[in-house]
Amino acid sequence: MLKYLDGPPEEPESEGETRPATQTEAAEDNWLAELDNQTLLTEEGTLPELEPAISPDIEENQASTLKQKITGLEHRIGYLERIVKVSQILNSTLSLGPLLQIIVQSATELTDTEECSIMLFDKNTQELHFAEATGGATEAMKKVSVPLDGSIGGWVVRSNRPLLIRDAKNDPRFYPGVDDATDFETRSILGVPLRVRDKVIGVLEVVNKRSEEGFSQDDIQITETLGAHAAIAIENARLMDELQQAYRDLSEIDRIKGDFVSIASHELRTPLSVILGYASFLKENVTGQASEQADIVLNSAMRLRALIDDMVNLRHIQTDEVPLERSIFSLRQLVLDVVKEFADFVQAKEQILTTRFAPDDLLLNIDADRQKLYLVLANLISNANKFTGPGGRIHINVELKKHEYWINVIDTGVGIPETEYNRIFDQFYQVEPALTRKYEGMGLGLSIVKGMVEVHKGRIWVESVVGKGSNFSVVFPTAPDVAN
């Protein structure tokens, strides 16, 4: 069985009988014969000269190719390093001049050209003007205006795509005015548009390629990348200029407004004092309908005086010129005095006004400007009275917590939307539209309150539910030495 599996037994070859060689055996014989012919030693007993596996020409070509690739990689690394440097400067400064100079210098070196320039489009004159150039834009260059028609830069701006001219003098789009003004000779030129949100604002040009091969695709890519950085820098500088101009305009408006408040309050106080004097005299010395009319005049004059006082106080807050006349007084008594003043207004709307003091058995003394705190409480209670309907409730809570007094003025009025919590403290701001509002006032009260609170190193905020009411919280330090 084993022999059967191993295959038929080999029959011995008879003497003189040969069998044909297989293909494998024939190949092996040929290899052995070739090996015999290649003797390892010559007759002199030395090694024979072997032919090199790679010829010298091939090695030289490979070395040259490798060197070219290394040079190309080094060039790209240098290009990327420059781009990174420009990006870092772009992100760290808003100074346009130095950044544009770095961009044009980098473009000159990376493209191996003689000059680089940046021209910006003037929408008023419809011309291009030099903003920067290699080594700095000279006075002669700044005086040159490049038209859109009949110039390579104009063509780039209008078409919004790069343009490569290898022989500039023979191109009909070449504008010779720049060469004439700067005593320069332009031979070849590559221009790319400066884009900001799909809008062309100028052109970056590199001039006169130094190598004989001329401009390449890499040069176009480098110039476009640097042009994009230049466009961003120019746009950032423009936005900053607009922002600074807007700030200057607002400062000027604020100055004019302040001057108006100062002049108006000064000019109105004298005639208003006369009106108040005569109205008070008439009220005391006339009866009947004349007395009622005198009372109306007196109340109107008092409202006008309060408005003037508000404007003056606001002006002092804006200029950080709020004088504080500090004294030690009872905060408890101050609250009761303000409540007493508003008793008639509260009664007129059939409202309920309550107070609570904690601890209840102390005077709750405070070191502050009494008149300024009176103004804070009066404005808050006035607002609560104004924006709470008939039959509503107003509650004033005063509590001593460590070295601070916490005052809460709570009402059941119309409430304030959460989105308006911060804006209600702005000057002249009112939640209601100016033309449809139901409540009187100029929107100065809460702004003055916030200013008076902060000048005492205090804090103020509001919590409210629309249709339910509001809770104004004010915190004052008990004395200036514990304000922090």
C-alpha positions as CSV (number, residue, x, y, z in Angstrom):
1,M,0.0,0.0,0.0
2,L,2.8,2.4,0.9
3,K,4.7,1.8,-2.3
4,Y,1.5,2.4,-4.2
5,L,1.1,5.7,-2.6
6,D,4.7,6.6,-3.2
7,G,4.3,6.0,-6.9
8,P,5.6,3.2,-9.1
9,P,9.1,1.8,-8.3
10,E,12.0,3.2,-10.3
11,E,13.4,0.8,-12.9
12,P,17.1,0.6,-13.0
13,E,18.7,1.9,-16.2
14,S,20.4,-0.6,-18.2
15,E,24.1,0.0,-19.2
16,G,24.4,2.2,-22.2
17,E,20.8,3.4,-22.1
18,T,20.0,7.1,-21.5
19,R,16.7,8.8,-20.9
20,P,15.8,12.3,-22.2
21,A,16.4,15.1,-19.6
22,T,13.4,17.0,-18.3
23,Q,13.1,20.8,-18.9
24,T,14.1,21.5,-15.2
25,E,17.2,19.4,-15.5
26,A,18.1,21.0,-18.8
27,A,17.9,24.5,-17.3
28,E,20.0,23.4,-14.4
29,D,22.7,21.9,-16.8
30,N,22.8,25.2,-18.7
31,W,23.2,27.2,-15.5
32,L,26.0,25.0,-14.3
33,A,27.8,25.2,-17.7
34,E,27.6,28.9,-17.6
35,L,29.0,28.9,-14.1
36,D,31.9,26.8,-15.2
37,N,32.7,29.2,-18.0
38,Q,32.8,32.2,-15.5
39,T,35.9,31.3,-13.6
40,L,36.4,33.1,-10.3
41,L,40.1,33.6,-10.8
42,T,42.0,34.6,-13.9
43,E,45.0,32.6,-15.0
44,E,47.2,35.2,-13.1
45,G,45.2,34.4,-10.0
46,T,43.4,37.8,-9.7
47,L,39.8,38.7,-9.6
48,P,38.3,39.7,-12.9
49,E,36.9,43.3,-13.4
50,L,33.1,43.2,-13.0
51,E,30.8,45.5,-14.8
52,P,29.0,47.9,-12.5
53,A,25.3,47.3,-11.8
54,I,24.4,51.0,-12.5
55,S,26.3,53.1,-15.1
56,P,27.9,56.4,-14.0
57,D,25.6,58.4,-16.3
58,I,22.5,56.9,-14.6
59,E,24.0,57.6,-11.1
60,E,24.7,61.2,-12.1
61,N,21.2,61.7,-13.5
62,Q,19.7,60.3,-10.3
63,A,21.9,62.5,-8.1
64,S,20.9,65.6,-10.1
65,T,17.2,64.7,-9.9
66,L,17.5,64.2,-6.1
67,K,19.3,67.5,-5.7
68,Q,16.6,69.3,-7.7
69,K,13.9,67.7,-5.5
70,I,15.8,68.8,-2.3
71,T,16.2,72.3,-3.6
72,G,12.5,72.4,-4.5
73,L,11.6,71.2,-1.0
74,E,13.9,73.7,0.6
75,H,12.3,76.5,-1.5
76,R,8.8,75.3,-0.4
77,I,9.8,75.2,3.3
78,G,11.1,78.7,3.0
79,Y,7.9,79.8,1.3
80,L,5.8,78.2,4.1
81,E,8.0,79.8,6.8
82,R,7.4,83.2,5.3
83,I,3.6,82.6,5.0
84,V,3.5,81.5,8.7
85,K,5.5,84.6,9.7
86,V,3.1,86.9,7.7
87,S,0.1,85.1,9.3
88,Q,1.5,85.6,12.8
89,I,2.1,89.3,12.2
90,L,-1.4,89.6,10.7
91,N,-2.9,88.1,13.8
92,S,-0.8,90.2,16.3
93,T,-0.9,93.7,14.9
94,L,-3.3,96.1,13.2
95,S,-0.4,98.3,12.0
96,L,-0.9,98.3,8.2
97,G,2.5,99.8,7.0
98,P,4.9,97.3,8.5
99,L,2.8,94.3,7.5
100,L,2.5,95.4,3.9
101,Q,6.2,96.0,3.7
102,I,6.8,92.4,5.0
103,I,4.4,91.1,2.4
104,V,6.1,92.9,-0.6
105,Q,9.6,92.0,0.7
106,S,8.5,88.3,1.0
107,A,6.9,88.3,-2.4
108,T,10.1,89.8,-3.9
109,E,12.4,87.2,-2.4
110,L,10.1,84.1,-2.9
111,T,9.4,84.9,-6.5
112,D,13.1,85.9,-7.2
113,T,12.0,89.2,-8.7
114,E,13.4,92.7,-8.7
115,E,10.4,94.6,-7.3
116,C,7.0,94.1,-5.8
117,S,4.2,96.7,-5.3
118,I,0.7,96.9,-4.0
119,M,-1.8,99.3,-5.6
120,L,-5.3,100.1,-4.2
121,F,-8.4,101.0,-6.1
122,D,-9.9,104.5,-5.5
123,K,-13.6,104.2,-6.2
124,N,-13.9,108.0,-6.4
125,T,-11.3,108.6,-9.1
126,Q,-11.6,105.1,-10.6
127,E,-7.8,104.8,-10.5
128,L,-5.1,102.8,-8.8
129,H,-2.6,104.3,-6.4
130,F,0.5,102.8,-4.8
131,A,0.2,101.8,-1.2
132,E,3.5,99.9,-0.8
133,A,6.5,98.8,-2.7
134,T,9.8,97.0,-2.2
135,G,12.0,99.2,-0.1
136,G,9.0,101.5,0.5
137,A,6.8,103.5,-1.9
138,T,8.7,106.6,-3.0
139,E,7.1,110.0,-3.3
140,A,7.3,109.7,-7.1
141,M,5.3,106.4,-7.0
142,K,2.7,107.9,-4.6
143,K,2.1,110.7,-7.1
144,V,1.4,108.3,-10.0
145,S,-2.2,107.4,-10.8
146,V,-2.6,104.2,-12.8
147,P,-5.8,104.2,-14.9
148,L,-8.0,101.0,-15.1
149,D,-8.0,101.3,-18.9
150,G,-4.7,100.7,-20.6
151,S,-2.9,99.2,-17.7
152,I,-2.0,95.7,-16.6
153,G,-3.1,96.4,-13.0
154,G,-6.4,97.8,-14.3
155,W,-7.0,94.6,-16.3
156,V,-6.4,92.5,-13.2
157,V,-8.9,94.5,-11.2
158,R,-11.5,94.4,-13.9
159,S,-11.2,90.7,-14.7
160,N,-10.6,89.6,-11.1
161,R,-7.9,87.0,-12.1
162,P,-4.1,86.8,-12.3
163,L,-2.2,88.0,-15.3
164,L,1.3,87.0,-16.4
165,I,3.1,89.1,-19.0
166,R,6.6,87.9,-20.1
167,D,7.3,90.8,-22.4
168,A,5.6,93.8,-20.9
169,K,6.9,96.5,-23.3
170,N,5.2,94.8,-26.3
171,D,1.9,94.2,-24.5
172,P,-0.8,96.8,-25.3
173,R,-2.0,96.8,-21.7
174,F,1.3,98.0,-20.3
175,Y,1.2,101.5,-18.8
176,P,4.5,103.3,-19.1
177,G,3.7,106.1,-16.8
178,V,5.1,104.3,-13.7
179,D,8.5,103.6,-15.4
180,D,8.7,107.2,-16.6
181,A,8.0,108.6,-13.1
182,T,10.4,106.2,-11.2
183,D,13.2,105.7,-13.8
184,F,12.6,102.0,-13.8
185,E,12.4,99.4,-16.7
186,T,9.7,96.8,-16.5
187,R,10.4,93.7,-18.6
188,S,8.1,91.0,-17.2
189,I,5.2,91.3,-14.7
190,L,2.9,89.1,-12.7
191,G,-0.2,90.6,-11.2
192,V,-2.9,89.1,-8.9
193,P,-6.1,90.7,-7.6
194,L,-6.6,91.7,-3.9
195,R,-10.0,90.3,-2.9
196,V,-12.2,91.1,0.1
197,R,-15.5,89.1,0.1
198,D,-15.5,88.7,-3.7
199,K,-14.8,92.4,-4.1
200,V,-11.5,93.5,-5.7
201,I,-9.8,96.3,-3.8
202,G,-6.5,96.4,-5.5
203,V,-3.6,94.5,-7.1
204,L,-0.3,93.0,-6.1
205,E,2.4,92.9,-8.8
206,V,5.8,91.3,-8.9
207,V,8.1,92.7,-11.6
208,N,11.1,91.3,-13.6
209,K,11.8,87.7,-12.8
210,R,15.6,87.3,-12.4
211,S,15.9,83.7,-13.7
212,E,15.9,82.9,-17.4
213,E,13.0,80.4,-17.0
214,G,10.6,83.2,-16.2
215,F,7.6,83.1,-14.0
216,S,6.3,79.6,-13.0
217,Q,3.1,78.2,-11.5
218,D,4.7,78.3,-8.1
219,D,5.2,82.1,-8.5
220,I,1.5,82.6,-9.2
221,Q,0.6,80.5,-6.1
222,I,3.0,82.4,-3.9
223,T,1.8,85.8,-5.2
224,E,-1.9,84.9,-4.8
225,T,-1.3,83.7,-1.2
226,L,0.5,86.8,-0.2
227,G,-2.1,88.9,-2.0
228,A,-4.8,87.3,0.1
229,H,-2.9,88.2,3.3
230,A,-2.4,91.8,2.1
231,A,-6.2,92.1,1.3
232,I,-7.0,90.9,4.9
233,A,-4.6,93.4,6.4
234,I,-5.9,96.3,4.4
235,E,-9.5,95.4,5.2
236,N,-8.7,95.1,8.9
237,A,-7.0,98.5,8.8
238,R,-10.0,100.0,7.1
239,L,-12.4,98.6,9.6
240,M,-10.2,99.9,12.5
241,D,-10.1,103.3,10.9
242,E,-13.9,103.3,10.6
243,L,-14.3,102.2,14.2
244,Q,-11.9,104.9,15.5
245,Q,-13.7,107.5,13.4
246,A,-17.1,106.3,14.8
247,Y,-15.6,106.6,18.3
248,R,-14.4,110.1,17.6
249,D,-17.8,111.1,16.3
250,L,-19.5,109.6,19.4
251,S,-17.1,111.5,21.6
252,E,-17.8,114.7,19.8
253,I,-21.6,114.1,20.1
254,D,-21.2,113.4,23.8
255,R,-19.2,116.6,24.3
256,I,-21.9,118.6,22.4
257,K,-24.6,117.0,24.5
258,G,-22.7,117.7,27.7
259,D,-22.2,121.3,26.7
260,F,-25.9,121.7,25.9
261,V,-26.9,120.2,29.2
262,S,-24.6,122.5,31.1
263,I,-25.7,125.6,29.2
264,A,-29.4,124.7,29.2
265,S,-29.5,124.0,32.9
266,H,-27.7,127.2,33.7
267,E,-29.9,129.3,31.4
268,L,-33.1,127.7,32.7
269,R,-32.4,127.9,36.4
270,T,-32.8,131.7,36.6
271,P,-36.2,132.1,34.9
272,L,-37.4,128.9,36.6
273,S,-36.5,130.3,40.0
274,V,-38.6,133.4,39.2
275,I,-41.6,131.2,38.1
276,L,-41.4,129.1,41.2
277,G,-41.3,132.2,43.4
278,Y,-44.3,133.9,41.9
279,A,-46.3,130.6,41.7
280,S,-45.7,130.1,45.4
281,F,-46.7,133.7,46.2
282,L,-49.9,133.4,44.2
283,K,-50.8,130.1,45.8
284,E,-50.5,131.6,49.2
285,N,-52.3,134.9,48.5
286,V,-55.2,134.0,46.1
287,T,-58.2,131.8,46.5
288,G,-60.7,129.9,44.4
289,Q,-60.0,129.1,40.8
290,A,-56.9,131.3,40.7
291,S,-55.4,129.2,43.5
292,E,-55.9,126.0,41.6
293,Q,-54.3,127.5,38.5
294,A,-51.3,128.7,40.6
295,D,-51.0,125.2,42.0
296,I,-50.9,123.8,38.5
297,V,-48.1,126.3,37.5
298,L,-46.2,125.4,40.7
299,N,-46.4,121.7,40.1
300,S,-45.3,122.1,36.5
301,A,-42.3,124.3,37.5
302,M,-41.3,121.7,40.1
303,R,-41.4,119.0,37.5
304,L,-39.2,121.1,35.2
305,R,-36.7,121.7,38.0
306,A,-36.6,118.0,38.8
307,L,-35.8,117.4,35.1
308,I,-33.0,119.9,35.0
309,D,-31.6,118.4,38.2
310,D,-31.7,115.0,36.6
311,M,-29.8,116.3,33.5
312,V,-27.2,117.9,35.7
313,N,-26.7,114.8,37.8
314,L,-26.4,112.7,34.7
315,R,-23.7,115.0,33.4
316,H,-21.8,114.8,36.6
317,I,-22.0,111.0,36.4
318,Q,-20.7,110.9,32.8
319,T,-17.7,113.1,33.7
320,D,-16.9,111.3,36.9
321,E,-17.4,114.6,38.7
322,V,-20.0,113.5,41.3
323,P,-19.1,115.2,44.6
324,L,-19.8,113.1,47.7
325,E,-20.7,114.9,50.9
326,R,-20.4,112.0,53.3
327,S,-22.0,111.9,56.8
328,I,-23.2,109.2,59.2
329,F,-27.0,109.0,59.2
330,S,-29.8,106.5,59.7
331,L,-30.7,104.6,56.6
332,R,-33.9,103.6,58.3
333,Q,-35.0,107.2,58.8
334,L,-34.0,108.1,55.2
335,V,-36.3,105.3,53.8
336,L,-39.2,106.5,56.0
337,D,-38.7,110.1,54.9
338,V,-38.9,109.1,51.2
339,V,-41.9,106.9,51.8
340,K,-43.6,109.9,53.5
341,E,-42.9,112.1,50.5
342,F,-44.6,109.7,48.1
343,A,-47.6,109.0,50.4
344,D,-49.9,111.2,48.4
345,F,-48.9,109.6,45.1
346,V,-49.4,106.1,46.5
347,Q,-52.7,107.1,48.0
348,A,-53.9,108.7,44.7
349,K,-53.6,105.3,43.0
350,E,-55.0,103.4,46.0
351,Q,-51.8,101.4,46.3
352,I,-50.4,99.7,49.4
353,L,-46.8,100.6,50.4
354,T,-45.1,98.6,53.2
355,T,-41.6,98.6,54.7
356,R,-39.5,96.1,56.6
357,F,-36.2,96.6,58.4
358,A,-33.9,93.9,59.7
359,P,-32.8,94.0,62.4
360,D,-35.8,96.0,63.4
361,D,-34.4,97.5,66.6
362,L,-31.4,99.4,65.1
363,L,-31.1,102.8,63.4
364,L,-29.1,101.1,60.6
365,N,-26.5,103.9,60.4
366,I,-24.5,104.3,57.1
367,D,-21.6,106.5,56.1
368,A,-22.6,108.0,52.7
369,D,-24.0,111.0,50.9
370,R,-27.5,111.4,52.2
371,Q,-28.8,113.5,49.3
372,K,-27.5,111.0,46.8
373,L,-29.1,108.0,48.6
374,Y,-32.3,110.0,48.9
375,L,-32.2,110.4,45.1
376,V,-31.7,106.7,44.6
377,L,-34.6,105.7,46.8
378,A,-36.9,108.4,45.4
379,N,-36.3,107.3,41.8
380,L,-36.9,103.6,42.6
381,I,-40.1,104.3,44.5
382,S,-41.3,106.8,41.9
383,N,-40.8,104.1,39.2
384,A,-42.6,101.5,41.3
385,N,-45.5,103.9,41.8
386,K,-45.6,104.9,38.1
387,F,-45.5,101.3,36.6
388,T,-47.8,99.7,39.2
389,G,-51.5,100.0,38.5
390,P,-54.3,101.1,40.9
391,G,-54.6,98.9,43.9
392,G,-51.1,97.4,43.5
393,R,-48.5,96.8,46.1
394,I,-45.1,98.3,46.8
395,H,-42.8,96.8,49.4
396,I,-39.4,98.2,50.6
397,N,-37.1,95.8,52.4
398,V,-33.9,96.9,54.1
399,E,-31.6,94.3,55.7
400,L,-28.1,94.4,57.2
401,K,-25.9,91.6,55.9
402,K,-22.4,91.6,57.4
403,H,-21.0,95.0,56.3
404,E,-23.6,95.7,53.6
405,Y,-27.1,97.0,53.4
406,W,-29.4,95.2,51.0
407,I,-32.3,97.3,49.8
408,N,-35.1,95.7,47.8
409,V,-37.9,97.8,46.1
410,I,-40.6,95.3,45.1
411,D,-43.8,96.1,43.2
412,T,-46.6,94.3,41.4
413,G,-46.4,96.4,38.3
414,V,-46.1,95.7,34.6
415,G,-42.8,93.9,34.8
416,I,-39.7,94.1,32.6
417,P,-38.7,91.5,29.9
418,E,-35.5,89.7,30.7
419,T,-33.9,90.9,27.5
420,E,-34.2,94.5,28.8
421,Y,-32.6,93.9,32.3
422,N,-29.3,95.7,31.4
423,R,-30.7,98.2,28.9
424,I,-33.1,99.9,31.3
425,F,-30.1,101.4,33.1
426,D,-28.9,103.1,29.9
427,Q,-29.4,106.8,29.4
428,F,-32.7,107.9,27.8
429,Y,-33.7,104.2,27.3
430,Q,-37.3,103.2,27.8
431,V,-38.9,99.7,27.3
432,E,-41.9,101.2,25.5
433,P,-41.6,102.7,22.0
434,A,-41.3,106.5,22.2
435,L,-44.3,107.3,20.1
436,T,-46.8,104.9,21.7
437,R,-45.7,104.8,25.4
438,K,-48.2,105.4,28.1
439,Y,-45.8,106.5,30.9
440,E,-44.2,109.9,31.2
441,G,-40.4,110.4,31.7
442,M,-37.2,110.8,29.7
443,G,-35.6,107.5,30.7
444,L,-33.0,109.2,33.0
445,G,-34.1,108.0,36.4
446,L,-32.5,104.5,36.4
447,S,-29.4,105.7,34.7
448,I,-28.9,108.2,37.5
449,V,-29.7,105.6,40.2
450,K,-27.0,103.3,38.7
451,G,-24.5,106.1,38.7
452,M,-25.2,107.1,42.3
453,V,-25.0,103.5,43.5
454,E,-21.7,102.9,41.7
455,V,-20.1,106.1,43.0
456,H,-20.7,104.7,46.5
457,K,-19.0,101.4,45.4
458,G,-22.4,99.6,45.5
459,R,-24.3,97.3,43.2
460,I,-27.7,97.3,41.5
461,W,-29.7,94.8,39.5
462,V,-33.3,93.8,38.7
463,E,-35.3,90.6,38.6
464,S,-38.8,90.7,37.0
465,V,-41.7,88.8,35.5
466,V,-43.7,90.5,32.8
467,G,-47.2,91.1,34.1
468,K,-46.3,90.2,37.7
469,G,-43.9,92.8,38.9
470,S,-40.3,93.7,39.5
471,N,-37.7,93.5,42.3
472,F,-34.9,96.1,42.2
473,S,-32.0,95.1,44.5
474,V,-29.4,97.7,45.7
475,V,-26.4,96.9,47.9
476,F,-24.5,99.6,49.7
477,P,-21.4,99.2,51.9
478,T,-22.0,100.4,55.5
479,A,-18.9,102.6,55.2
480,P,-16.3,103.5,52.5
481,D,-13.5,101.5,54.3
482,V,-15.5,98.3,53.9
483,A,-16.5,98.9,50.2
484,N,-14.2,96.1,49.0
